[in-house]
Amino acid sequence: MSLMGNLNRALSATTGLQVRRAAPAAPPQPKKGGVKPGKRPTPVYRCPAPGDLATDRLLRRPVFIMSPVRSGSTLLRMLLNAHSQLHSPHELHIRRLEVDFGSRLSQRAMSALDLERGDLEHLLWDRVMHRELVRSGKDVLVEKTPSNAFVHRRIRDCWPDARFVFLLRHPVSIARSWHEGDPGKRTFDEAAADALRYMKAVDSARNATTGGHTDDPAGHCTLRYEDLTADAEKELRGLCAFLGIGFEPSMLDYGRRDDTQVVKGLGDWRDKIRSGQVQSGRALPAEDEIPELLRPMCKAWGYSS
């Protein structure tokens, strides 16, 4: 009998215990959830040349609404979606759609086709959005996910013929609405700091984007939430002119045409937006109600001196 057997016989007789070989340690398991979205570096990709667009992209001249959270983008997309030529679905979050290579051989195969990981992701984004447009039976797709502002350069590179609509709102009103949407989750100060990230991203995109609106000296198609709620028809007429389509009065009664795309978590879903009618906006904050954190953005957007 082995030394281990003799030892166990003696231990068992005197203590009732035995010695056993320890099982090999299990390899460490990855944490649930994996890498947080947005933590991966931007992959390599190429910007399609004008002559390659017909091959590389199914979707042509898409429209992107660039706006911070809680700035009225759901209202604007519902108004636009009520147009016979425009399809504006709920937030699509295409920037979170990622692809990867299952093997080095697949990577070599795609590289031989001049397709890196970023190029493959762009093909996926384009296919998803084009599929949604085809299903709608309309002509132009309008996408309004607020976080698109963080990757505005990549969106411009993906669709060189894309058009951009910038929707602004008083920064304090944005912060208040963001806080009131979930007061147990974030204080007003936390909401202001979080919303400011979106505002800065939108401002950066607005400064980097050119072309489009003839009566805007900066070359952008820019709307303000306060103007949209005060005179929706006037603002929509200007926006339709920018998009090269005629204004349709039925846009103002967007609830009569389609109230099925209000999805919780993919844009605003509360009673105000479900009413189907443009509602008056809240009163603008007084100058002394503007926290120091938001003063530079209020000044940059013309809401304070």
C-alpha contacts under 8 A as a table, 3 or more apart, distances in Angstrom:
res1	aa1	res2	aa2	distance
1	M	5	G	6.01
1	M	6	N	6.67
2	S	5	G	5.14
2	S	6	N	6.40
3	L	6	N	5.22
3	L	7	L	6.13
4	M	7	L	5.12
4	M	8	N	6.16
4	M	19	V	7.72
5	G	8	N	5.18
5	G	9	R	6.21
6	N	9	R	5.16
6	N	10	A	6.37
7	L	10	A	5.30
7	L	11	L	6.15
7	L	19	V	7.99
8	N	11	L	4.99
8	N	12	S	5.80
8	N	17	L	7.49
8	N	18	Q	5.00
8	N	19	V	6.21
9	R	12	S	5.19
9	R	13	A	6.20
9	R	18	Q	7.85
10	A	13	A	5.26
10	A	14	T	6.34
11	L	14	T	5.28
11	L	15	T	5.47
11	L	16	G	6.32
11	L	17	L	5.72
11	L	18	Q	6.07
12	S	15	T	5.44
12	S	16	G	4.04
12	S	17	L	5.03
12	S	18	Q	5.96
13	A	16	G	6.02
30	P	34	G	6.76
31	K	34	G	5.85
33	G	36	K	7.09
35	V	39	K	6.72
35	V	40	R	7.82
36	K	39	K	5.80
37	P	40	R	7.43
37	P	96	R	6.74
38	G	41	P	7.77
38	G	96	R	7.28
42	T	118	G	7.65
43	P	116	E	7.90
43	P	117	R	6.08
43	P	118	G	4.90
44	V	116	E	6.18
44	V	117	R	6.42
44	V	118	G	5.20
44	V	119	D	7.49
45	Y	115	L	7.63
45	Y	116	E	5.93
45	Y	117	R	6.90
45	Y	118	G	4.48
45	Y	119	D	4.93
46	R	118	G	7.79
46	R	119	D	6.59
46	R	157	D	7.73
47	C	157	D	5.03
47	C	158	C	6.14
47	C	160	P	7.63
48	P	51	G	7.91
48	P	52	D	5.78
48	P	53	L	6.12
48	P	56	D	6.98
48	P	157	D	7.48
48	P	158	C	7.24
48	P	159	W	7.97
48	P	160	P	7.47
49	A	52	D	5.20
49	A	53	L	6.62
50	P	53	L	5.54
50	P	160	P	7.81
51	G	54	A	7.13
52	D	55	T	5.38
52	D	56	D	5.98
53	L	56	D	5.04
53	L	57	R	5.35
54	A	57	R	5.89
54	A	58	L	7.07
55	T	58	L	7.71
56	D	123	L	7.30
57	R	60	R	7.07
57	R	123	L	7.19
57	R	126	D	6.42
57	R	159	W	7.76
58	L	126	D	6.57
58	L	127	R	6.86
58	L	130	H	6.25
59	L	62	P	6.70
59	L	126	D	6.14
59	L	127	R	7.66
59	L	129	M	7.18
59	L	130	H	5.23
60	R	159	W	7.71
60	R	161	D	6.89
60	R	162	A	7.44
61	R	140	V	7.44
61	R	159	W	7.45
61	R	161	D	5.03
61	R	162	A	4.63
61	R	163	R	6.37
62	P	140	V	6.27
62	P	141	L	5.35
62	P	142	V	6.17
62	P	143	E	7.81
62	P	159	W	7.71
62	P	161	D	7.50
62	P	162	A	4.98
62	P	163	R	6.18
63	V	140	V	7.49
63	V	141	L	6.19
63	V	142	V	4.59
63	V	143	E	6.29
63	V	162	A	5.88
63	V	163	R	4.72
63	V	164	F	5.66
63	V	165	V	7.23
64	F	142	V	5.69
64	F	143	E	4.91
64	F	144	K	5.88
64	F	162	A	7.37
64	F	163	R	6.29
64	F	164	F	4.91
64	F	165	V	6.13
65	I	73	S	7.25
65	I	142	V	7.16
65	I	143	E	6.13
65	I	144	K	4.68
65	I	145	T	7.53
65	I	146	P	7.86
65	I	164	F	5.97
65	I	165	V	4.73
65	I	166	F	5.83
65	I	167	L	6.92
66	M	144	K	6.58
66	M	145	T	7.67
66	M	146	P	6.26
66	M	148	N	6.98
66	M	149	A	5.89
66	M	164	F	6.86
66	M	165	V	6.01
66	M	166	F	4.85
66	M	167	L	6.27
66	M	202	V	6.17
66	M	205	A	7.92
67	S	71	S	6.54
67	S	73	S	6.70
67	S	144	K	7.73
67	S	146	P	5.47
67	S	149	A	7.21
67	S	166	F	5.95
67	S	167	L	5.05
67	S	168	L	6.32
67	S	198	Y	7.59
67	S	199	M	7.45
67	S	202	V	5.98
68	P	71	S	5.87
68	P	146	P	5.52
68	P	147	S	7.79
68	P	167	L	7.93
68	P	168	L	7.51
68	P	174	I	7.86
68	P	195	A	6.85
68	P	198	Y	4.86
68	P	199	M	5.34
68	P	202	V	6.62
69	V	73	S	7.95
69	V	146	P	5.83
69	V	174	I	7.11
69	V	178	W	7.25
69	V	195	A	6.58
69	V	198	Y	6.87
70	R	73	S	7.39
70	R	174	I	5.45
70	R	175	A	7.95
70	R	177	S	6.11
70	R	178	W	6.02
71	S	167	L	7.12
71	S	168	L	6.53
71	S	169	R	5.51
71	S	174	I	5.96
71	S	225	Y	6.57
72	G	75	L	5.27
72	G	76	L	6.33
72	G	167	L	7.70
72	G	169	R	7.95
72	G	225	Y	6.07
73	S	76	L	5.00
73	S	77	R	6.06
73	S	144	K	6.53
73	S	167	L	7.09
74	T	77	R	5.17
74	T	78	M	6.14
74	T	144	K	7.64
74	T	267	G	5.89
74	T	268	D	5.89
74	T	273	I	7.64
75	L	78	M	5.22
75	L	79	L	6.27
75	L	273	I	6.45
75	L	278	V	7.60
76	L	79	L	5.14
76	L	80	L	6.20
77	R	80	L	5.00
77	R	81	N	5.85
77	R	88	S	5.62
77	R	89	P	7.66
77	R	142	V	7.39
77	R	143	E	7.96
77	R	144	K	7.05
78	M	81	N	4.97
78	M	82	A	6.35
78	M	88	S	7.07
78	M	254	Y	6.18
79	L	82	A	5.39
79	L	83	H	7.32
79	L	251	M	5.21
79	L	252	L	6.37
79	L	253	D	7.77
79	L	254	Y	5.45
80	L	83	H	5.48
80	L	86	L	6.17
80	L	87	H	7.32
80	L	88	S	6.71
80	L	251	M	6.63
81	N	84	S	7.66
81	N	86	L	5.43
81	N	87	H	4.96
81	N	88	S	4.95
81	N	89	P	7.53
81	N	251	M	7.78
81	N	254	Y	7.61
81	N	258	D	7.98
82	A	86	L	7.38
82	A	87	H	7.99
82	A	250	S	6.91
82	A	251	M	4.93
82	A	253	D	7.82
82	A	254	Y	5.19
82	A	257	R	5.95
82	A	258	D	6.91
83	H	86	L	5.39
83	H	87	H	7.73
83	H	248	E	6.45
83	H	250	S	7.38
83	H	251	M	5.75
84	S	138	K	6.90
85	Q	138	K	5.07
85	Q	139	D	5.16
85	Q	140	V	6.23
86	L	138	K	6.02
86	L	139	D	6.17
86	L	140	V	4.96
86	L	141	L	6.02
86	L	142	V	6.91
87	H	133	L	6.60
87	H	136	S	6.68
87	H	138	K	6.17
87	H	139	D	7.47
87	H	140	V	6.10
87	H	141	L	4.94
87	H	142	V	6.00
88	S	141	L	5.88
88	S	142	V	4.58
88	S	143	E	5.96
88	S	144	K	7.77
89	P	92	L	7.56
89	P	142	V	7.43
89	P	143	E	6.98
89	P	261	Q	6.72
90	H	143	E	7.89
90	H	144	K	7.70
90	H	261	Q	6.21
90	H	262	V	6.96
90	H	263	V	7.01
90	H	266	L	5.81
90	H	267	G	6.53
91	E	143	E	6.80
91	E	144	K	5.92
91	E	145	T	4.78
91	E	266	L	5.14
91	E	267	G	6.24
92	L	143	E	7.23
92	L	144	K	7.92
92	L	145	T	6.46
92	L	266	L	7.77
93	H	96	R	5.87
93	H	97	L	7.58
93	H	145	T	6.05
93	H	147	S	7.63
93	H	148	N	7.55
94	I	97	L	5.34
94	I	125	W	5.86
95	R	98	E	7.63
95	R	125	W	7.80
95	R	148	N	7.03
95	R	151	V	7.62
97	L	121	E	7.04
97	L	124	L	7.73
97	L	125	W	7.21
98	E	121	E	5.80
99	V	117	R	6.69
99	V	120	L	6.94
99	V	121	E	5.85
100	D	117	R	6.55
101	F	104	R	7.04
101	F	106	S	6.06
101	F	107	Q	5.70
101	F	117	R	7.71
102	G	106	S	6.55
102	G	107	Q	7.89
103	S	106	S	5.30
103	S	107	Q	6.50
104	R	107	Q	4.98
104	R	108	R	6.17
105	L	108	R	5.04
105	L	109	A	6.13
106	S	109	A	4.97
106	S	110	M	6.20
107	Q	110	M	5.23
107	Q	111	S	6.05
107	Q	116	E	7.71
108	R	111	S	5.05
108	R	112	A	6.15
109	A	112	A	5.22
109	A	113	L	6.75
110	M	113	L	5.05
110	M	114	D	6.50
110	M	115	L	5.15
110	M	116	E	6.58
111	S	114	D	4.82
111	S	115	L	5.08
111	S	116	E	5.80
112	A	115	L	7.32
115	L	118	G	7.81
115	L	119	D	5.41
115	L	120	L	6.34
116	E	119	D	5.23
116	E	120	L	6.39
117	R	120	L	5.17
117	R	121	E	6.30
118	G	121	E	5.06
118	G	122	H	6.24
119	D	122	H	5.06
119	D	123	L	6.32
120	L	123	L	5.06
120	L	124	L	6.31
121	E	124	L	4.99
121	E	125	W	6.16
122	H	125	W	5.01
122	H	126	D	6.02
122	H	158	C	6.15
123	L	126	D	5.12
123	L	127	R	6.05
124	L	127	R	5.12
124	L	128	V	6.17
125	W	128	V	5.35
125	W	129	M	6.30
126	D	129	M	5.33
126	D	130	H	5.94
127	R	130	H	5.09
127	R	131	R	5.95
128	V	131	R	5.21
128	V	132	E	6.39
129	M	132	E	5.12
129	M	133	L	6.30
129	M	141	L	7.61
130	H	133	L	5.04
130	H	134	V	6.14
131	R	134	V	5.17
131	R	135	R	6.17
132	E	135	R	5.18
132	E	136	S	6.38
133	L	136	S	5.16
133	L	137	G	6.58
133	L	138	K	6.39
133	L	139	D	7.25
133	L	140	V	7.14
133	L	141	L	5.90
134	V	137	G	5.30
134	V	138	K	6.96
138	K	141	L	7.91
144	K	148	N	7.74
145	T	148	N	5.69
145	T	267	G	7.91
146	P	149	A	6.18
146	P	198	Y	7.44
147	S	150	F	5.63
147	S	151	V	7.64
147	S	198	Y	7.18
148	N	151	V	5.44
148	N	152	H	6.04
148	N	155	I	7.83
149	A	152	H	4.97
149	A	198	Y	7.11
149	A	201	A	5.36
149	A	202	V	5.32
149	A	205	A	6.46
150	F	198	Y	7.54
150	F	201	A	5.52
150	F	202	V	7.68
151	V	154	R	5.35
151	V	155	I	6.32
152	H	155	I	5.07
152	H	156	R	6.19
152	H	205	A	5.92
153	R	156	R	5.11
153	R	157	D	6.21
153	R	205	A	7.51
154	R	157	D	4.92
154	R	158	C	5.99
155	I	158	C	4.97
155	I	159	W	6.14
156	R	159	W	5.28
156	R	160	P	5.34
156	R	161	D	7.77
156	R	162	A	6.53
157	D	160	P	5.50
159	W	162	A	5.27
163	R	212	G	7.54
164	F	209	T	7.82
164	F	220	H	7.53
164	F	221	C	6.78
165	V	220	H	7.30
165	V	221	C	5.09
165	V	222	T	5.89
165	V	223	L	7.50
166	F	202	V	7.67
166	F	206	R	6.98
166	F	220	H	7.46
166	F	221	C	6.15
166	F	222	T	4.61
166	F	223	L	6.11
167	L	222	T	5.94
167	L	223	L	4.88
167	L	224	R	5.53
167	L	225	Y	6.61
168	L	222	T	7.47
168	L	223	L	6.26
168	L	224	R	4.73
168	L	225	Y	6.05
168	L	301	W	7.79
169	R	173	S	7.06
169	R	174	I	6.64
169	R	224	R	5.69
169	R	225	Y	5.23
169	R	226	E	6.75
170	H	173	S	5.30
170	H	174	I	6.37
170	H	284	L	7.28
170	H	298	C	6.77
170	H	303	Y	6.45
171	P	174	I	5.03
171	P	175	A	6.24
171	P	196	L	7.80
171	P	199	M	7.82
171	P	294	L	6.55
171	P	297	M	6.99
171	P	298	C	6.11
172	V	175	A	5.05
172	V	176	R	6.10
172	V	192	A	7.54
172	V	285	P	6.88
172	V	290	I	6.40
172	V	291	P	7.93
172	V	294	L	7.08
173	S	176	R	5.10
173	S	177	S	6.06
173	S	282	R	7.75
173	S	284	L	7.23
173	S	285	P	7.28
174	I	177	S	5.23
174	I	178	W	6.04
174	I	192	A	7.86
174	I	195	A	7.13
175	A	178	W	5.06
175	A	179	H	6.12
175	A	188	F	6.81
175	A	191	A	5.53
175	A	192	A	4.61
175	A	195	A	6.12
176	R	179	H	5.12
176	R	180	E	6.05
176	R	188	F	6.55
176	R	191	A	7.48
176	R	192	A	7.60
177	S	180	E	5.04
177	S	181	G	6.03
178	W	181	G	5.27
178	W	182	D	7.21
178	W	191	A	5.87
178	W	192	A	7.85
178	W	195	A	7.32
179	H	182	D	5.78
179	H	183	P	5.25
179	H	186	R	6.08
179	H	187	T	6.22
179	H	188	F	5.29
179	H	190	E	7.99
179	H	191	A	5.24
179	H	192	A	7.87
180	E	183	P	5.21
182	D	185	K	5.43
182	D	186	R	6.66
183	P	186	R	5.46
183	P	187	T	6.15
183	P	188	F	7.82
184	G	187	T	7.40
186	R	189	D	7.89
186	R	190	E	5.56
186	R	191	A	5.80
187	T	190	E	5.09
187	T	191	A	6.02
188	F	191	A	4.94
188	F	192	A	6.03
189	D	192	A	5.07
189	D	193	A	6.26
190	E	193	A	5.17
190	E	194	D	6.10
191	A	194	D	5.12
191	A	195	A	5.91
192	A	195	A	5.22
192	A	196	L	5.96
192	A	293	L	7.80
192	A	294	L	7.51
193	A	196	L	5.13
193	A	197	R	6.86
193	A	293	L	7.59
194	D	197	R	5.56
194	D	198	Y	7.36
195	A	198	Y	5.32
195	A	199	M	6.39
196	L	199	M	4.84
196	L	200	K	6.08
196	L	294	L	7.40
197	R	200	K	5.32
197	R	201	A	6.30
198	Y	201	A	5.05
198	Y	202	V	6.12
199	M	202	V	5.13
199	M	203	D	6.06
199	M	297	M	7.67
200	K	203	D	4.98
200	K	204	S	6.08
200	K	297	M	7.88
201	A	204	S	5.08
201	A	205	A	6.20
202	V	205	A	5.04
202	V	206	R	6.02
203	D	206	R	5.01
203	D	207	N	6.18
204	S	207	N	5.22
204	S	208	A	6.20
205	A	208	A	5.08
205	A	209	T	6.01
206	R	209	T	5.39
206	R	220	H	7.04
207	N	210	T	7.84
207	N	218	A	7.98
209	T	219	G	7.82
209	T	220	H	7.00
210	T	218	A	7.32
210	T	219	G	5.17
210	T	220	H	6.06
211	G	219	G	4.90
211	G	220	H	6.22
212	G	219	G	5.78
212	G	220	H	5.80
212	G	221	C	6.23
212	G	242	F	6.64
213	H	216	D	5.54
213	H	219	G	5.56
213	H	220	H	5.32
213	H	221	C	4.81
213	H	242	F	5.88
214	T	217	P	7.45
214	T	219	G	6.79
215	D	219	G	7.94
216	D	219	G	5.37
216	D	220	H	6.02
216	D	221	C	6.92
216	D	222	T	7.69
217	P	220	H	7.73
221	C	239	L	7.47
221	C	242	F	7.24
223	L	227	D	7.30
223	L	228	L	7.28
223	L	235	E	7.30
224	R	227	D	5.30
224	R	228	L	6.25
225	Y	228	L	4.99
225	Y	229	T	6.22
225	Y	281	G	7.90
226	E	229	T	5.40
226	E	230	A	6.12
226	E	281	G	6.33
227	D	230	A	5.00
227	D	231	D	5.92
227	D	232	A	7.17
227	D	235	E	7.07
228	L	231	D	5.49
228	L	232	A	4.57
228	L	233	E	7.97
228	L	235	E	5.82
228	L	236	L	7.85
229	T	232	A	5.70
229	T	278	V	6.14
229	T	279	Q	6.28
229	T	280	S	5.44
229	T	281	G	5.98
230	A	280	S	6.58
230	A	281	G	7.63
231	D	234	K	5.63
231	D	235	E	6.57
232	A	235	E	5.26
232	A	236	L	5.96
232	A	252	L	7.30
232	A	278	V	7.45
233	E	236	L	5.14
233	E	237	R	6.02
233	E	249	P	7.77
233	E	252	L	7.13
234	K	237	R	5.26
234	K	238	G	6.48
235	E	238	G	5.25
235	E	239	L	6.24
236	L	239	L	4.90
236	L	240	C	5.93
236	L	247	F	7.01
237	R	240	C	5.16
237	R	241	A	6.20
237	R	246	G	7.72
237	R	247	F	5.43
238	G	241	A	5.12
238	G	242	F	6.36
239	L	242	F	5.00
239	L	243	L	6.32
240	C	243	L	4.99
240	C	244	G	6.08
240	C	245	I	5.25
240	C	246	G	5.94
240	C	247	F	5.71
241	A	244	G	5.00
241	A	245	I	5.96
241	A	246	G	6.77
241	A	247	F	7.71
242	F	245	I	7.81
248	E	251	M	5.78
249	P	252	L	5.98
249	P	253	D	7.89
250	S	253	D	5.38
250	S	254	Y	6.81
251	M	254	Y	5.27
252	L	277	Q	6.85
252	L	278	V	7.27
253	D	256	R	5.78
253	D	257	R	7.31
253	D	276	G	6.16
253	D	277	Q	5.87
254	Y	257	R	5.46
254	Y	258	D	6.46
254	Y	259	D	7.64
254	Y	276	G	5.49
254	Y	277	Q	6.82
255	G	258	D	5.56
255	G	259	D	5.28
255	G	274	R	7.30
255	G	275	S	6.87
255	G	276	G	3.61
255	G	277	Q	6.69
256	R	259	D	7.22
256	R	276	G	6.91
258	D	261	Q	7.25
259	D	262	V	6.57
259	D	274	R	7.10
259	D	276	G	7.37
262	V	266	L	7.68
262	V	267	G	7.26
262	V	268	D	7.15
262	V	269	W	5.40
262	V	274	R	7.54
263	V	266	L	5.48
263	V	267	G	6.79
263	V	268	D	7.68
263	V	269	W	6.08
264	K	267	G	6.68
264	K	268	D	6.92
264	K	269	W	5.38
265	G	268	D	7.31
265	G	269	W	7.69
268	D	273	I	6.85
269	W	273	I	6.36
269	W	274	R	6.77
270	R	273	I	5.82
270	R	274	R	6.33
271	D	274	R	4.85
271	D	275	S	6.11
272	K	275	S	5.46
272	K	279	Q	7.12
273	I	276	G	6.36
273	I	277	Q	7.57
273	I	278	V	7.97
285	P	289	E	5.92
285	P	290	I	7.05
286	A	289	E	5.27
286	A	290	I	7.10
287	E	290	I	5.72
287	E	304	S	7.15
288	D	291	P	7.87
290	I	294	L	6.57
290	I	295	R	6.36
291	P	294	L	5.65
291	P	295	R	6.49
292	E	295	R	5.25
292	E	296	P	7.97
293	L	296	P	7.35
294	L	297	M	5.52
294	L	298	C	6.18
295	R	298	C	5.04
295	R	299	K	6.19
295	R	304	S	7.72
296	P	299	K	5.19
296	P	300	A	6.13
297	M	300	A	4.89
297	M	301	W	6.09
298	C	301	W	5.35
298	C	302	G	6.16
298	C	303	Y	4.91
298	C	304	S	5.54
299	K	302	G	5.08
299	K	303	Y	5.74
299	K	304	S	4.87
299	K	305	S	5.75
300	A	303	Y	7.73
301	W	304	S	7.99
302	G	305	S	7.11
